[in-house]
Amino acid sequence: MKELNNFPVQLDIPVRWADMDAFKHVNNVVYLQWAEMARIQYLTSNITGDLNNIRLGPILSRQDCRYIFPITFPDTVSLGCRVSKIQEDRLTFEIKIFSQKYEKLCAIIYNTVMAYDFVNLRKSDIPVDWVMKIQDIEE
């Protein structure tokens, strides 16, 4: 989808029958799972590499989702993920979810990610090398 051209990470995910709830549309939690898939793809492909055995890594501290249009089975969703804001101690990811069937924007999700020091068990500033990699990717 051309609406996702400015998103360095793009995923297509088939909607499963099991994703729907009793109201016959995809359950709200599934949108957040899809966003997680896109965010982890962005992080592991572009910033951190393997998330196992790392000293400093990303953790989710907040997520906001605006549901715009209901998704139903059968469909395939297209997701785009990018970093929309870099701050000293956090990154904001923007994830857009589109229905291929209806060619519509269905949700916009913002995830706030902090850097966490797993050795000292505390939050850390965003490492400079993460910022440089993000700037290279997003340009």
N, C-alpha and C positions, 0 to 999 in steps of 0.2 A: 504494500500500500504506500502510495507516495506521501501520505501524511506522516509516515515514519522515517522519511529520508534523513532527518536531522537527529536520529537516534542511533548511536553506535552499536547498540545491541538490539537485535530484533529476533523474535521467536514466533513461530506458528505452533499452536497447540490445539489438537482436536478436542472438542467438547465431548465428554462422555455422558451417557445416559445417567450414570451414578452421580454426576455433578449437580443434577437438578434436585430440588426439594419438593415438598408437598404442594407448593404454589406453582409448580411446573415451569420454573426458571432456575438458572444456575444459582446455587446458594451463595450468599455473600462471602462466606469464608473461602470459597474456591477462588474468588478474585484475588484475595490476599495470598493464597498459595501460588497462583500464577505470577503475581508480582515478586514473590520470593524467588521463584525460578529465574526470572529475568535479572533481579538484583544480584543473585549469586553468580549467574553467568557473567555479568559485567565485572564483578569483583575478581573472580578466579581467572577470567580470560585476560583482564587488563591491568589489575592492580596487585593482587596478593598471591596469585598462583594457588597452589594447594592449600586449603584451609586447615589441614591437619598439621599438628606439631609446629604451630606458629607462636611466637612470643607476643606479638602485637597484631591484633586482628579486629575486623569490623563486627560490631554488634548493633542490632536494631534497637533504637530507643523510642521510636514513635512511628505510627503509620496513620494516614488519613486517606479515606477513599470516598470519592464522589461517584455514586452510581447514577448513570445517565440513561441507559437503555438496557432492558433485560435481555439476557442471552439464554437461548434454549437449545436443546439437542434436536436435530443434528446441526452442527456449525463447526467452524474452526475460528479461533481467535488469533489475531495478530497483535503482539505486544512490542512496544518500543520502550527502551530504558536508557536514560541519560542522567548525568549529574547536573542538576539545575542550579545548585548553590554550594559553594565551598566556604566554610567558616573555619576559624582556628581550631575548634574542637568537634566539628561535625560536618557531614556531607548530607545534602538533600538530593534524593533520587526522585525523578519524575518518571512514572510509568503510565503509558496510555494503552488501553485495551480496545481493540476494534473487532467488530463482528465482520467476518468475510461474507457471510450470507446476506446481511443487510447493508454492508458497506457503511457502517455507522460507528461513531465513537460510543463506547459503552461505559467506560469508566476512566477516571484519572486518579492515580494513586501517588501520594507523596510519602516516601520513607525517609526518616532521619536515621543516619548511621553514625555511631561514635567509634572512635578507635579505643580499644580496650587492651590494657596490659595484663595478660593472663598470668604472668609471673608475680607481679606485685598486686594483682587484683584491684586495679583501679583504672579509671578513665585516663586517656592520654590525649594530647593534641594530635591532630591529623598529621602524619609524617610528611615531610617535604617531598619525598619521592612519590608518595601517593598523589599529591597535588600536581607534580610535574607530569606524571602519567595521565592523569585526568585531563589536564590541559592539552596534552598531545592528542588524546582520543577525541576530545570534544571540538577541536578546531577544524 
